[in-house]
Structure formats: structure tokens, C-alpha cells
Amino acid sequence: MKKLFGEQRRQFLLEKIKSSNEPMTGSDLAALANVSRQVIVGDMTLLKAKGEPIIATSQGYLFLAERVTELATRRIACRHQGEDTERELKLLVRAGVTVKDVSIEHPVYGELTAGIHVATVEQVEAFMQRVHDTGASYLLELTDGTHLHTITAANHVTLEKAISDMRDNGFLLEESE
């Protein structure tokens, strides 16, 4: 493919991520558009600034199209140490939920939220590998393990099962604590 320029390239990239059911990496998009990954990062920033609902996940860029079906959603308060992150995420996805994000309350910056977007054990393993490969820290390290997750599922029964599993495994932060 010939090299695309400016607005034409951004429209091409937008169509690619809109039509994908999975996140697309910056490297994959760069290869499709015949540009560097750094150019893709800039293009995604410009598209977001124009109001396009694009998010960067650990697996790549994702277009947040409006869902036809409404998902059940909850925010849950959790507490554990970094070494339990993989077990926590696998517990949630095995219960049938998608873990959308993680949030912490920072004393200076207020609420900090980072996208996770994992729904399968394989996605959790890829996320954990990326954390390991980059040497990145977990947000929960800033709050002694206390954090929130936004979780979604097809129905409330699935959410309640996941929450029950979290409680049974000591990951849920309860009001009595």
C-alpha cells in the first residue's frame, strides 16, 4: 500500500478500528498505513481530540461503538497486593465478566483510571505479559492495594456471581473493613 497522508490516513485508520472486533495495535495500524508507530500515536490523539470514542488498551486501540444491547455494569472496591493481580483478573473473567478498568484515589490527582479491557483468560495472560515485559507498576501500588474495577456482563446474575467469587477469595473490600 502506498503511504497515506494526514486526514486521508486518519480516516483510513478510523475505519480500520471501527470495523475491528478486537483492539488493533499501533504496530499493526502503522504497517497498514505504511507509517511509523509514532505517527499512529499522533493520529489517534488527533482523532480523540475530534471526539472519536477511541481508547488505548493494553492490547491496542479500540473504537467504543454504542452497544445495541445494554450490559450490566458495576464498580467494585477491591484490595490485594500486586502479586495477586493475575489471580484476581482470571477469577473475574472466568465468572463471565469483562474487566473494563482499574481506578485509584490519588491524594494529589484525584481519581486515576486506566483501561484494562480483558474478558478472557488469554487476554488476562497477554495483559500480564505486557506488564512484565514493560516493568510497569500497578496503580494499586500507590494505595496499598485498594482500588476499584468497573466490570460488565450480559446480566446482573453474572455480575453477582463474580462479586461473590471475589468476596470468597478475599479480594472484595467490604464496608465493615
DADA-V204524 format. One line per field, one symbol per residue. psi: psi as a letter, one per 30 degrees, with the letter a starting at -180 (. if undefined). burial: # if it has 9 or more other ideal C-beta (glycine too) atoms within 8 Angstrom, else .. A space follows every 50 residues. Layout:
psi->???
burial->???
//
This chain:
psi->klklkbeeeeeeeeeefefkflkkleeeeeeefhlleeeeeeeeeeeefg gkikljlffakkkikkkekkkkklkkklkllefgeeeeeeeeeffglkje lkkljkfefbkkkkkeikfleeeeeeeeeeeeefgllkefffghfklkkk kllflfeeeeeeeeeeefggfkjlff.
burial->...#....##.###.##..#..####.###.####.#.###.##.###.. ...##.#######.......##..######.#.###.######.###### ####.#.....#..####....######.##......###..#.###### ###....##.###.###.#.##.....
//
